[in-house]
Each structure stands twice: as structure tokens, then as C-alpha cells.
Amino acid sequence: MRPLPFTLMLVLAACAQPPPEGVVWAIEHVSVLPMDAERVLEDHTVVVRGGVVESVGPAAEADVPAGAGRVDGRGRYLVPGLTDLHVHPLSEGELLEYVRHGATTAMVMRGRPLFLDWRERVERGDLLGPTLYAAGPTTDGFPPLGWKFVGVRTPEDAACVVADQAARGYDAVKAYNRHTAETFAALNDAAEAAGMPVVGHVPRALGAIEALALGQDMVAHGEEFYFADFRQDDDQPDRSLVPSVVEAVRTSGAYVTPMLSSTPEIIRFVEDPRGLAAEPAMRYAAPATYHAYKPSNNGYAGRPEPAAFVARNRVMYGFLQELTLALHAAGVPLLVGTDAGVVGLPGDQVHRELEELVGAGLTPYQALAAATASGGRFAREHLGEADLVGVVAPGARADLVLLEGDPLADITNTRRIAGVVVRGQWHPADELDARAEALADEGLARREAVDRFDVLAEAGRLGEAAAVGRVAQARAGDAPLFHESVVRRHAIGGYEADPEGAVALLRFNAELYPDFHAVHNTLGLAYAEAGDADAAVAAYERSLELAPCNGVAAEALEALRSASR
């Protein structure tokens, strides 16, 4: 594909200026929330040199080096950069949205090699974005619940998957719902040996108590407890089990990401999909996110019996608020994660989560701690982070957010951002906003092609849709305009009427996401259905290159080779 458009390259390059070691910034006369305790340091000056906080002290005693950049902090509040430890980015341009919203650390929860490249570019200073961590491709039992997951058939396969993900440099192993006790135990054992945490869902056949006993380090959605342990046949939670589950979480030492903000977002998807798609923040969504969130493509909006679905989610939401408070009261460390890219928008959803935590009964300080100090501890304990993160203290990584109001008085003040320090480089809010507007203009100009693609695909003109999409993508550059799930749905839905067009559409999907094993699985299946065994074998072999021991591809290849004997 062609490189990124020149104007977009200028925007991203201007954003990604790592500070030389000698560059110094001083944020003067500011109220500091160090987040090591619930306290405010009034009228302090914070000096950062390179990527590290050099000093934090009373402004009257500050020794600001000559030539330092100076930022006026009077009437403002300085907090550590926020963390979002559950994201699903679709475009590198979205990384700017995290920084613009004060999120300076993020963890991708379904990895691909592309994200490892972003991680390295951010670290080098070639790309402006949060410090990134990436879990590997999501693992599940067999057959996997979702088409995107690596199906693990045996304990040996589990060990193989972990070894491969460790060798590729992923930071964590993500688990999903269908693991058996045998595969999940093997997954945890292999991950522990590799020095990687196991994060994600709670295998439903095990429940939280057994999963945590086997070594799971972080539960990535509060709702996982509801589905694995508390939900009854009448969709009401069994509250009598709360003390035993909470105690099991506490004694395990696991972290929990409540993700309270996702349920209201899902309800909005169902009740008002057009309103959600039209809200102002959608202006900054990447084209592929826009593609997924369109009412015609939104998987939640098309749910059968929507009123009953919403009612069940409201019951679950109320229970999750109670469970979050119980976990916090027991001393379970809470994290902020949002599922942005699946529900909600990058950066913006962090603030929604903070507001939801306060709405559930946490104090603003407790909510902010989940997004700062707690996230920093998790990174140091489980992700190999060497820097002190999530606090404002000498020696800590210089990731800071300057706010126009006190977040301890009103948590919504985390949205009132005057500027962000990312690894020691000061970025005023107006500069970040201007760059976001430039990126938004690029994205908005491409939505017409996304809409045209959908019109053709929904009319059953799959081959034409693939051709139109390929031309639009070539003009746009590398960031996919089209969401992989939507492209796949169009192809699967139209396969019976137009198998040739469906295969063309799935080939296009593999071009859009060449490093994603799952699109090659779907392409292999389509080739096999169409009778092209050689092409099917090639597609499944590519899937196995990207995700060895992936049971879906391995089983399909075994069947194809057996049939050819």
C-alpha cells in the first residue's frame, strides 16, 4: 500500500518528538496530587528532565535550571498520567486520542505483530502515543467462542501458544471463556515460567475461585464474575456468593478491572445507535471504528428481543456496582480498563470509567488511584516495567496531566486538560487538539468510501465492494478504513448467493489485516467451501505462521490433507 498521506505524516511526526536528555520542563506553582496517598501538595514546582521527574518541591524553594521550559500551574492540578489497561486500537492515529485525554499508558488486549511495532516506535519516540503493552492473540478453549481467538485443544497446545507469544515479545497472555481446567492450568503454568501474566476473561466452566487458584493475574471485566459465578437462570445474581468470591480474589492477589462504563455503552448501542454514532466525539473515531459503530453494523443494535437484553444488562450493571465496592472494601487492587475500540472511544472512555467508579461509590481519589498508582503497580509487578509509573515523585517516569480543576472535588475535572507531559515532553492541550482536528479531517473525508463499500456489500455486490474498498484503501495508506468483523460479516452473509464475491471480500480482509491469524482462517474456510483446496491450505498455513498451535487452523489442515490422500 502507499505510505500515509503527507499531511498526516506531518501531524504524526510533529507529535513524536522525544525530549533530548538535557531538555527540562518546570511546571510551577501547581497543586500536585502525587497519588502515593490522598494528599495535595499546594504551590509546588515539578521539574522534569528528559523522561524523568527530577524534583517535586515547594515553589518558593524550587531551583529551576536556566533555559528550562516553564508552564504556569497557578490554579491548576497536576496528576500522574492515566492508564487504560484494556484497549483495542484500530489505527495508530488513535494513539493521539489517548494522549490528548491524558492516558499515557495503555494495554492492547488482543495483540497482533502490528501493535508490537507501535510499542517500539512509541518507545523510540517515532510515534506519539501512550506507553504500550500488548497481550498476545486471545486464547480460548476448543472450539473457540469467537472467530478471532486462538483455539487451544490440549495442554500441550497451551504451552506451545504461550512459548510462541513469549518469543514474539508479547507482554501478557489473554484467556477467554471456554478454557478447560486442563488447558487453563497449562496456560498459567507456561505463562508463569515465561514471566508473563494471564489476564482476561474467567473460563465459565471453572468460575473465578478456581481460575484464580490456577494463577490468573487479572480479571479484565467485572462482568466476568457475574457470568461465571453469580448469574442464575432467572438472570438475577446470587448475592450470597459475594463474600466467598471476594475473599478468593483478595487472597489470590489478582487485580480486577471493573469496566463499569462498558455496560451503559452497550445499552446505548441497543437503545440509541444513531445517537451514539452522531455524538460529537465520534468525529475523532478512526474510519474502521466508525465502520464498526454504524447502526447498520453495530452487533448490539441488531440483538433479538432488545428490551429483554437491556433489562438483563441493567440488572447486571447494578450488581457490578455493588461488587466493585465489595472488592474495593476487601483491598482488591482495582484497575481502569475500558474496552475502547469495542465499546466507547479511545481516551474519552477513560473519563467515563472514572465517573462510573465514583457513581458506584468510590471516592474521586479511589477512582483516580485505579487509573494511576494501581495501574503503575500492575505494570511493575506483571509487565516488566522498570520505571516508577502512576505517581508524581522524583525518579518516576515523566507522564503527567495538568488539569484546570481539582479532580478530588469533582472527578469530571479530569476532562479539563490544560496539557500533558509524555515521557518528559510537554504538549499543551491546544496543540494536541489541533493535531486531533487534522487527523479527524483526514478520517471524515474517508467515511464516504466506507459508506459506499457497505451499500455495495449489503446489496449483495460483494466483488464490487472488494474492488471499491481496495481502491479506497490504496489512496488512504496503511491504516485500515474497514473493520475486519464487518468485512467478514458481509462476506459470510453473502457467501451462499455469491461465493466468488465472498472469497474476493475475504481476500481483501486478509490484505487489510495481513498479520491477523483469524482473517486467514476465515479465508481458508471460504476457499475450502469453494473447492479450492490448495488456496485453503495456503491460507491456513499462513494462520499457523502467525499463531502456531492455533487449533482452528491445525484441525482444518489435518482435514484437508487427509482428504487429499
C-alpha positions as CSV (number, residue, x, y, z in Angstrom):
1,M,0.0,0.0,0.0
2,R,1.0,3.6,-0.4
3,P,2.5,5.4,2.6
4,L,0.4,7.6,4.8
5,P,-0.8,10.9,3.2
6,F,1.8,13.7,3.5
7,T,-0.3,15.9,5.8
8,L,-1.0,13.0,8.1
9,M,2.7,12.2,8.2
10,L,3.5,15.8,9.2
11,V,1.0,15.6,12.0
12,L,2.3,12.4,13.5
13,A,5.9,13.4,13.1
14,A,5.4,16.7,14.8
15,C,3.7,14.8,17.7
16,A,6.5,12.4,18.2
17,Q,9.4,14.5,19.4
18,P,11.3,12.7,22.2
19,P,13.0,15.1,24.6
20,P,16.8,15.1,24.5
21,E,18.3,14.1,27.8
22,G,19.0,17.7,28.7
23,V,15.6,19.1,27.9
24,V,14.0,20.4,31.1
25,W,10.4,21.5,31.8
26,A,9.2,23.1,35.0
27,I,5.5,23.1,36.0
28,E,5.4,26.0,38.5
29,H,3.1,26.9,41.4
30,V,0.9,24.0,40.8
31,S,-1.2,21.8,43.2
32,V,0.3,18.3,43.0
33,L,-1.7,15.1,43.6
34,P,1.3,12.7,44.0
35,M,-1.1,9.7,44.3
36,D,1.1,8.0,46.9
37,A,-1.6,8.9,49.4
38,E,-4.7,11.1,49.5
39,R,-3.0,14.4,49.8
40,V,-2.5,17.6,47.8
41,L,0.9,19.4,47.7
42,E,-0.1,23.1,47.3
43,D,2.0,25.6,45.4
44,H,4.7,23.2,44.3
45,T,7.0,23.1,41.3
46,V,7.7,19.9,39.4
47,V,10.9,19.7,37.3
48,V,11.2,17.1,34.7
49,R,14.4,16.4,32.8
50,G,14.3,14.1,29.7
51,G,11.8,11.4,30.5
52,V,12.0,11.5,34.3
53,V,10.6,13.6,37.2
54,E,13.7,15.3,38.7
55,S,12.2,17.1,41.6
56,V,8.9,17.9,43.4
57,G,9.1,20.6,46.0
58,P,7.6,23.9,47.3
59,A,7.7,26.5,44.6
60,A,9.5,29.0,46.8
61,E,12.4,26.6,47.1
62,A,12.5,25.3,43.6
63,D,15.7,25.5,41.6
64,V,14.6,25.7,38.0
65,P,17.5,25.3,35.7
66,A,18.3,28.1,33.3
67,G,16.7,27.6,29.9
68,A,14.0,25.3,31.2
69,G,10.6,25.4,29.6
70,R,8.2,26.9,32.1
71,V,4.5,26.0,32.5
72,D,2.3,28.1,34.7
73,G,0.5,25.9,37.1
74,R,-1.3,28.5,39.2
75,G,-4.9,27.4,39.9
76,R,-4.2,24.1,38.3
77,Y,-3.7,20.5,39.5
78,L,-1.0,18.1,38.4
79,V,-1.7,14.3,38.4
80,P,0.1,11.3,37.0
81,G,-0.7,10.2,33.5
82,L,-3.8,7.9,33.4
83,T,-3.7,4.3,32.5
84,D,-6.2,2.3,30.3
85,L,-5.2,-1.4,30.6
86,H,-7.8,-2.7,28.2
87,V,-7.9,-1.2,24.7
88,H,-8.5,-2.4,21.1
89,P,-6.9,0.3,18.8
90,L,-7.6,0.1,15.1
91,S,-5.3,2.9,13.8
92,E,-2.1,4.5,15.0
93,G,-3.8,7.8,14.8
94,E,-6.0,6.7,17.7
95,L,-2.9,6.8,19.9
96,L,-3.0,10.6,19.8
97,E,-6.5,10.4,21.3
98,Y,-5.2,8.6,24.4
99,V,-2.6,11.2,24.9
100,R,-5.0,14.0,24.3
101,H,-7.2,12.6,27.0
102,G,-4.4,12.2,29.4
103,A,-4.0,8.4,29.1
104,T,-0.2,7.9,28.9
105,T,-0.2,4.1,29.5
106,A,-2.3,1.6,27.7
107,M,-2.5,-2.2,27.2
108,V,-3.8,-3.8,24.0
109,M,-5.9,-6.8,24.9
110,R,-5.8,-8.7,21.7
111,G,-2.4,-8.5,20.1
112,R,-1.0,-8.6,16.6
113,P,2.5,-8.0,15.4
114,L,1.4,-4.5,14.3
115,F,1.0,-3.5,17.9
116,L,4.4,-4.7,18.9
117,D,5.8,-2.4,16.2
118,W,3.8,0.5,17.6
119,R,5.1,-0.2,21.0
120,E,8.7,0.0,19.8
121,R,8.0,3.2,17.8
122,V,6.4,4.9,20.8
123,E,9.4,3.8,22.9
124,R,11.9,5.2,20.4
125,G,9.9,8.5,20.2
126,D,9.0,8.0,16.5
127,L,5.3,7.9,17.3
128,L,3.3,9.9,19.8
129,G,1.2,7.7,22.0
130,P,0.9,6.1,25.4
131,T,3.5,3.6,26.6
132,L,2.0,0.4,25.2
133,Y,1.8,-3.1,26.4
134,A,0.3,-5.9,24.4
135,A,-1.3,-9.2,25.3
136,G,-0.9,-11.8,22.6
137,P,-3.7,-13.1,20.4
138,T,-6.6,-14.1,22.6
139,T,-6.5,-17.8,23.7
140,D,-9.7,-19.9,24.2
141,G,-10.7,-23.5,24.6
142,F,-11.8,-25.5,21.6
143,P,-13.7,-24.8,19.6
144,P,-13.2,-21.1,20.5
145,L,-16.2,-19.0,21.3
146,G,-15.2,-16.3,18.8
147,W,-13.7,-16.4,15.3
148,K,-10.8,-14.1,16.4
149,F,-9.4,-16.4,19.1
150,V,-6.7,-19.0,19.2
151,G,-8.4,-22.3,19.9
152,V,-6.4,-24.4,22.3
153,R,-7.2,-28.1,22.1
154,T,-4.7,-29.6,24.6
155,P,-2.4,-28.7,27.5
156,E,0.5,-29.2,25.1
157,D,-1.1,-26.7,22.7
158,A,-1.5,-24.2,25.5
159,A,2.2,-24.4,26.4
160,C,3.1,-24.0,22.7
161,V,0.9,-20.9,22.3
162,V,2.5,-19.3,25.4
163,A,6.0,-20.1,24.2
164,D,5.3,-18.6,20.8
165,Q,3.8,-15.4,22.3
166,A,6.7,-15.0,24.7
167,A,9.2,-15.4,21.8
168,R,7.4,-12.8,19.8
169,G,7.7,-10.3,22.7
170,Y,4.1,-10.0,23.9
171,D,3.7,-8.8,27.5
172,A,0.8,-10.9,28.6
173,V,-1.4,-14.0,27.8
174,K,-5.1,-13.3,27.4
175,A,-7.6,-16.0,28.1
176,Y,-11.3,-16.3,27.1
177,N,-14.4,-18.2,28.2
178,R,-14.0,-21.8,27.0
179,H,-10.8,-23.0,28.5
180,T,-11.0,-26.3,30.3
181,A,-9.3,-26.8,33.7
182,E,-6.5,-28.7,31.9
183,T,-5.8,-26.1,29.2
184,F,-6.1,-23.2,31.6
185,A,-3.8,-24.8,34.2
186,A,-1.2,-25.4,31.4
187,L,-1.7,-21.9,30.1
188,N,-1.0,-20.4,33.6
189,D,2.0,-22.7,34.2
190,A,3.6,-21.9,30.9
191,A,2.9,-18.1,31.4
192,E,4.5,-18.2,34.9
193,A,7.6,-19.9,33.5
194,A,7.8,-17.3,30.8
195,G,7.3,-14.4,33.2
196,M,4.0,-13.3,31.6
197,P,0.7,-12.6,33.5
198,V,-2.5,-14.3,32.5
199,V,-5.2,-11.7,32.0
200,G,-8.7,-11.6,30.6
201,H,-11.9,-13.5,31.0
202,V,-12.8,-16.1,33.6
203,P,-13.4,-19.6,32.0
204,R,-17.0,-20.2,32.6
205,A,-16.6,-23.9,33.4
206,L,-14.2,-23.0,36.2
207,G,-15.5,-19.9,37.8
208,A,-13.4,-17.2,39.4
209,I,-12.3,-19.1,42.5
210,E,-10.8,-22.0,40.5
211,A,-9.4,-19.7,37.8
212,L,-7.6,-17.5,40.3
213,A,-6.3,-20.5,42.2
214,L,-4.7,-21.7,38.9
215,G,-2.9,-18.4,38.7
216,Q,-4.9,-15.8,36.7
217,D,-3.4,-12.4,37.5
218,M,-6.1,-10.0,36.3
219,V,-9.8,-10.3,35.6
220,A,-10.3,-7.9,32.7
221,H,-14.1,-7.3,33.1
222,G,-16.2,-7.1,36.2
223,E,-19.0,-8.8,34.3
224,E,-16.9,-11.9,34.1
225,F,-17.7,-12.6,37.8
226,Y,-21.4,-12.1,37.1
227,F,-21.4,-14.7,34.2
228,A,-19.0,-17.2,35.8
229,D,-20.2,-17.1,39.4
230,F,-23.3,-15.2,40.2
231,R,-25.8,-15.3,37.3
232,Q,-28.8,-17.6,37.9
233,D,-31.3,-19.0,35.4
234,D,-33.7,-16.1,36.1
235,D,-30.8,-13.6,35.3
236,Q,-30.7,-12.4,38.9
237,P,-27.4,-12.5,40.7
238,D,-26.9,-14.9,43.7
239,R,-25.6,-12.3,46.2
240,S,-24.9,-15.0,48.8
241,L,-21.8,-15.9,47.0
242,V,-20.2,-12.5,47.1
243,P,-18.2,-12.9,50.3
244,S,-16.6,-16.2,49.2
245,V,-15.7,-14.9,45.7
246,V,-14.4,-11.6,47.0
247,E,-12.2,-13.4,49.6
248,A,-10.8,-15.7,46.8
249,V,-9.9,-12.6,44.8
250,R,-8.3,-10.9,47.7
251,T,-6.2,-13.9,48.8
252,S,-5.1,-14.6,45.2
253,G,-3.5,-11.2,44.8
254,A,-5.2,-10.7,41.4
255,Y,-6.1,-7.3,40.1
256,V,-9.6,-6.6,38.8
257,T,-10.7,-4.2,36.0
258,P,-14.4,-3.4,36.9
259,M,-15.1,-1.8,33.5
260,L,-18.3,-0.4,34.7
261,S,-18.5,2.0,31.7
262,S,-19.0,-0.8,29.1
263,T,-22.5,-1.8,30.2
264,P,-24.0,1.7,29.8
265,E,-22.3,1.9,26.4
266,I,-23.7,-1.4,25.3
267,I,-27.2,-0.3,26.4
268,R,-26.7,2.9,24.4
269,F,-25.7,0.8,21.4
270,V,-29.1,-1.0,21.6
271,E,-31.4,1.9,22.6
272,D,-29.9,4.7,20.6
273,P,-27.4,3.5,18.0
274,R,-28.0,6.5,15.8
275,G,-27.5,9.0,18.6
276,L,-24.3,7.3,19.6
277,A,-23.0,7.4,16.0
278,A,-23.8,11.1,15.8
279,E,-22.3,12.3,19.0
280,P,-19.5,14.9,18.7
281,A,-16.8,12.6,20.0
282,M,-17.3,10.3,17.0
283,R,-15.7,12.9,14.9
284,Y,-12.3,11.7,16.2
285,A,-13.0,8.0,15.6
286,A,-10.8,6.2,13.1
287,P,-12.7,5.2,9.9
288,A,-12.6,1.5,10.9
289,T,-14.2,2.4,14.3
290,Y,-16.8,4.4,12.5
291,H,-17.4,1.4,10.3
292,A,-18.0,-0.9,13.3
293,Y,-20.1,1.6,15.2
294,K,-22.5,2.4,12.3
295,P,-26.1,1.4,13.3
296,S,-26.2,-1.0,10.4
297,N,-23.0,-2.7,11.5
298,N,-23.3,-2.5,15.3
299,G,-23.7,-6.1,16.5
300,Y,-25.5,-4.9,19.7
301,A,-28.1,-2.9,17.8
302,G,-29.3,-6.0,16.0
303,R,-29.9,-8.1,19.1
304,P,-33.1,-10.1,19.2
305,E,-35.5,-9.1,22.0
306,P,-33.7,-5.8,22.7
307,A,-35.9,-4.8,25.6
308,A,-35.1,-8.0,27.4
309,F,-31.4,-7.7,26.6
310,V,-31.3,-4.2,28.0
311,A,-33.3,-5.3,31.2
312,R,-30.8,-8.1,31.8
313,N,-27.9,-5.6,31.4
314,R,-29.4,-3.1,33.8
315,V,-29.7,-5.8,36.5
316,M,-26.1,-6.9,35.9
317,Y,-24.9,-3.3,36.0
318,G,-26.4,-2.6,39.4
319,F,-24.9,-5.8,40.7
320,L,-21.4,-4.9,39.3
321,Q,-21.6,-1.6,41.1
322,E,-22.1,-3.5,44.4
323,L,-19.4,-6.0,43.6
324,T,-16.9,-3.3,42.7
325,L,-17.5,-1.7,46.1
326,A,-17.1,-5.0,47.9
327,L,-13.9,-5.8,46.1
328,H,-12.5,-2.4,46.9
329,A,-13.5,-2.7,50.6
330,A,-11.7,-6.0,50.8
331,G,-8.5,-4.4,49.5
332,V,-8.6,-5.9,46.0
333,P,-6.5,-3.7,43.7
334,L,-8.7,-2.1,41.0
335,L,-7.6,-1.0,37.6
336,V,-9.0,1.2,34.9
337,G,-9.7,-0.5,31.5
338,T,-12.4,0.4,29.0
339,D,-12.6,-1.9,26.0
340,A,-12.3,1.2,23.9
341,G,-12.5,0.2,20.2
342,V,-15.1,-2.4,21.1
343,V,-17.3,-0.1,23.2
344,G,-16.6,3.6,23.6
345,L,-13.9,5.8,22.0
346,P,-10.2,5.9,22.8
347,G,-9.3,8.3,25.6
348,D,-12.8,9.6,26.2
349,Q,-13.8,6.2,27.7
350,V,-11.2,6.5,30.4
351,H,-13.1,9.5,31.8
352,R,-16.4,7.7,31.6
353,E,-14.9,4.9,33.6
354,L,-13.6,7.2,36.3
355,E,-17.1,8.8,36.5
356,E,-18.7,5.3,36.7
357,L,-16.4,4.3,39.5
358,V,-17.4,7.4,41.5
359,G,-21.0,6.8,40.7
360,A,-20.7,3.3,42.1
361,G,-19.5,4.7,45.4
362,L,-15.7,5.1,45.2
363,T,-14.3,8.5,46.2
364,P,-12.7,10.5,43.5
365,Y,-9.3,9.7,45.0
366,Q,-10.0,6.0,45.0
367,A,-11.2,6.1,41.4
368,L,-8.2,8.2,40.3
369,A,-5.8,5.7,42.1
370,A,-7.2,2.9,40.0
371,A,-6.2,4.9,36.9
372,T,-2.8,5.9,38.2
373,A,-0.9,4.3,41.1
374,S,-2.7,0.9,40.8
375,G,-2.0,0.7,37.1
376,G,1.6,1.6,37.7
377,R,1.9,-1.2,40.3
378,F,0.4,-3.7,38.0
379,A,2.9,-2.7,35.3
380,R,5.9,-3.1,37.6
381,E,4.7,-6.4,39.1
382,H,3.5,-8.1,36.0
383,L,4.5,-6.3,32.8
384,G,8.2,-5.9,33.4
385,E,8.0,-2.2,33.7
386,A,11.3,-0.9,35.2
387,D,10.2,2.7,35.7
388,L,8.2,4.1,38.6
389,V,4.8,4.9,37.0
390,G,1.5,6.2,38.2
391,V,2.8,8.7,40.8
392,V,4.3,12.1,40.8
393,A,7.7,11.6,42.6
394,P,11.4,12.1,41.9
395,G,12.6,9.3,39.7
396,A,9.2,8.5,38.3
397,R,8.6,8.5,34.5
398,A,7.5,11.9,33.5
399,D,4.0,11.1,32.4
400,L,1.8,13.9,33.8
401,V,-1.5,15.6,33.2
402,L,-2.2,19.3,34.1
403,L,-5.8,19.9,34.9
404,E,-7.8,23.1,35.2
405,G,-9.8,21.9,38.2
406,D,-9.4,19.7,41.3
407,P,-10.4,16.1,40.4
408,L,-10.8,15.2,44.1
409,A,-13.6,17.8,44.3
410,D,-15.2,16.6,41.1
411,I,-14.0,13.7,39.1
412,T,-15.2,15.2,35.9
413,N,-12.3,17.7,36.2
414,T,-10.1,15.0,34.7
415,R,-11.6,16.1,31.4
416,R,-10.4,19.7,31.8
417,I,-6.9,19.1,30.5
418,A,-4.5,22.0,30.1
419,G,-1.7,19.9,28.8
420,V,0.0,16.5,29.0
421,V,3.6,15.6,29.7
422,V,4.5,12.4,27.8
423,R,7.9,10.9,28.7
424,G,9.2,14.3,29.6
425,Q,7.8,16.3,26.7
426,W,5.2,19.0,27.4
427,H,2.2,19.0,25.0
428,P,-0.3,21.9,25.6
429,A,-3.9,21.0,25.1
430,D,-4.4,23.4,22.2
431,E,-1.6,21.8,20.3
432,L,-3.0,18.3,20.8
433,D,-6.5,19.5,19.9
434,A,-5.2,21.0,16.6
435,R,-3.5,17.8,15.7
436,A,-6.6,15.8,16.5
437,E,-8.6,18.1,14.3
438,A,-6.2,17.4,11.4
439,L,-6.5,13.7,11.9
440,A,-10.3,13.9,12.2
441,D,-10.5,15.8,8.9
442,E,-8.5,13.1,7.2
443,G,-10.8,10.4,8.7
444,L,-14.0,12.2,7.9
445,A,-13.0,12.6,4.3
446,R,-12.7,8.8,4.0
447,R,-16.1,7.9,5.5
448,E,-17.8,8.3,2.1
449,A,-15.8,5.3,0.8
450,V,-16.7,3.3,3.9
451,D,-20.4,4.0,3.3
452,R,-20.1,3.2,-0.4
453,F,-18.5,-0.1,0.5
454,D,-21.3,-1.0,2.8
455,V,-24.0,-0.1,0.3
456,L,-22.5,-2.4,-2.3
457,A,-21.9,-5.3,0.2
458,E,-25.5,-5.0,1.6
459,A,-26.8,-5.1,-2.0
460,G,-25.0,-8.4,-2.5
461,R,-22.5,-6.9,-4.9
462,L,-19.5,-8.4,-2.9
463,G,-16.9,-8.4,-5.7
464,E,-17.6,-4.7,-6.4
465,A,-17.4,-3.9,-2.7
466,A,-14.0,-5.6,-2.6
467,A,-12.8,-3.6,-5.6
468,V,-14.1,-0.3,-4.3
469,G,-12.6,-1.0,-0.9
470,R,-9.2,-1.9,-2.4
471,V,-9.0,1.4,-4.4
472,A,-10.1,3.5,-1.4
473,Q,-7.6,1.7,0.9
474,A,-4.7,2.3,-1.6
475,R,-5.5,6.0,-1.6
476,A,-5.7,6.1,2.2
477,G,-2.5,4.4,3.2
478,D,-1.9,1.7,5.7
479,A,-4.4,2.3,8.4
480,P,-7.5,0.1,7.5
481,L,-10.6,2.0,6.6
482,F,-12.8,-1.0,7.1
483,H,-13.3,-3.1,10.3
484,E,-12.4,-6.7,10.0
485,S,-15.5,-8.0,11.6
486,V,-17.8,-6.0,9.4
487,V,-16.0,-7.1,6.2
488,R,-16.2,-10.8,7.4
489,R,-19.9,-10.4,8.2
490,H,-20.7,-9.1,4.7
491,A,-18.8,-12.0,3.2
492,I,-20.3,-14.7,5.3
493,G,-23.7,-13.4,4.9
494,G,-23.4,-13.2,1.1
495,Y,-21.5,-16.4,0.6
496,E,-24.4,-18.7,-0.4
497,A,-25.6,-16.2,-3.1
498,D,-22.2,-15.2,-4.3
499,P,-19.3,-17.5,-3.2
500,E,-16.9,-15.9,-5.7
501,G,-17.6,-12.4,-4.4
502,A,-17.4,-13.6,-0.8
503,V,-14.0,-15.0,-1.4
504,A,-12.9,-11.8,-3.0
505,L,-14.1,-9.9,0.0
506,L,-12.3,-12.2,2.4
507,R,-9.1,-11.9,0.3
508,F,-9.5,-8.1,0.8
509,N,-9.8,-8.6,4.5
510,A,-6.6,-10.5,4.6
511,E,-4.9,-7.7,2.7
512,L,-6.3,-5.2,5.3
513,Y,-5.1,-7.3,8.3
514,P,-2.2,-9.4,7.0
515,D,-0.8,-10.0,10.5
516,F,-4.1,-11.2,12.0
517,H,-4.3,-15.0,12.0
518,A,-8.1,-15.1,12.2
519,V,-8.8,-13.5,8.8
520,H,-6.7,-16.2,7.2
521,N,-8.7,-18.9,9.0
522,T,-11.9,-17.4,7.5
523,L,-10.4,-17.1,4.1
524,G,-9.2,-20.8,4.3
525,L,-12.7,-21.9,5.2
526,A,-14.2,-20.0,2.2
527,Y,-11.6,-21.5,-0.2
528,A,-12.3,-25.0,1.2
529,E,-16.1,-24.5,0.7
530,A,-15.4,-23.3,-2.8
531,G,-13.4,-26.4,-3.6
532,D,-10.0,-24.7,-3.9
533,A,-8.0,-27.0,-1.5
534,D,-4.6,-25.6,-2.5
535,A,-5.6,-22.0,-1.7
536,A,-7.3,-23.2,1.5
537,V,-4.1,-24.9,2.7
538,A,-2.1,-21.8,1.9
539,A,-4.5,-19.6,4.0
540,Y,-4.4,-22.0,7.0
541,E,-0.7,-22.3,6.8
542,R,-0.4,-18.5,7.0
543,S,-2.7,-18.6,10.0
544,L,-0.4,-21.1,11.7
545,E,2.7,-19.0,10.9
546,L,1.1,-16.1,12.8
547,A,-0.4,-18.2,15.6
548,P,1.2,-21.6,16.0
549,C,-0.8,-24.3,17.7
550,N,-4.0,-22.5,16.7
551,G,-6.4,-25.4,16.8
552,V,-8.8,-24.0,14.2
553,A,-6.1,-23.9,11.5
554,A,-4.4,-27.1,12.6
555,E,-7.7,-29.1,12.6
556,A,-8.7,-27.7,9.2
557,L,-5.3,-28.5,7.7
558,E,-5.5,-32.0,9.1
559,A,-8.9,-32.5,7.4
560,L,-7.7,-31.0,4.1
561,R,-4.6,-33.2,3.9
562,S,-6.5,-36.3,4.9
563,A,-9.0,-35.7,2.2
564,S,-6.2,-35.3,-0.4
565,R,-4.6,-38.7,0.4
